[in-house]
Amino acid sequence: MRRFARREWGALYAAVRTALVTRKWRALAMTLGAVCLTAVFQLVQNQPWGYGPVQNIGSVRAEDPLWLALLRTPLSLFVPALDLPVWGALAQILLVFGIAEICLGRLRTLLIAYAATLAGTLYARLGIALGPDAPLGLGLPASDAQVVDTGPSAAVVGLAVYVCWRHRAWVTGALVVVAMVVEVLVKCNLAGKEHLAAIAGVLVVCAVVSWRQRRSGRSSGGPSSGGWREGSTRSGAPAIRS
């Protein structure tokens, strides 16, 4: 078990621990801001005067015009679902966004989170267009067009998969994927399928990054480092990025 833990989480643990020891809370500045923003949205949308404004700036439905959905999607990452306990969303953001911010950097964390959320948002439109009778369960009923998207959870799932890929935590990444598949099998709803769409979108990003690095390695005449080493130092230790 010790060897497995070292192989699975050793590089990830070293990166996180070093950042927290050397930079303390500054290593999580963006994550702490995201947690505070999510908490504020939760507080405001539960007020009689606040529900409408929050829906207008950060809630995405498949029935919305595409331009409006794209405009709202960045803030939708931080609008928690009304029917779920907010502490769960806050804990997920603190843990997964925090690890991603340390290991990937702030800009890349936001980009991957946005890509995952956007994949889920666009899938909802495609699924409704296909209809509930589409093969392989890819379709959605028309009533899902009025359901609000997943909020922070799609971004959290996408970031978790990407970080696991970058640091070769294959078992952990596989468990995340399996958990999302089980979620859909147990409760086949829009949120579960958007989570799978987010994973699919992030896996496409992983494939593109890996392909570009292999191509770059061949063109430079040196061996390819592989996608997981993109943020590594020459000695093999993960680089700490702000």
Secondary structure, DSSP 8 states (H G I E B T S, - for coil): -HHHHHHHHHHHHHHHHHHHHHHGGGGGHHHHHHHHHHHHHHHHHTSTTTHHHHHHHH--BTTS-HHHHHHHHHHHTT---TTS-HHHHHHHIIIIIHHHHHHH-HHHHHHHHHHHHHHHHHHHHHHHHH-TT-GGG----GGGGGSB--THHHHHHHHHHHHHHHTT-HHHHHHHHHHHHHHHHHS-SHHHHHHHHHHHHHHHHHHHHHHHHHHHHHHHTS----GGGTTB-TTS-B----
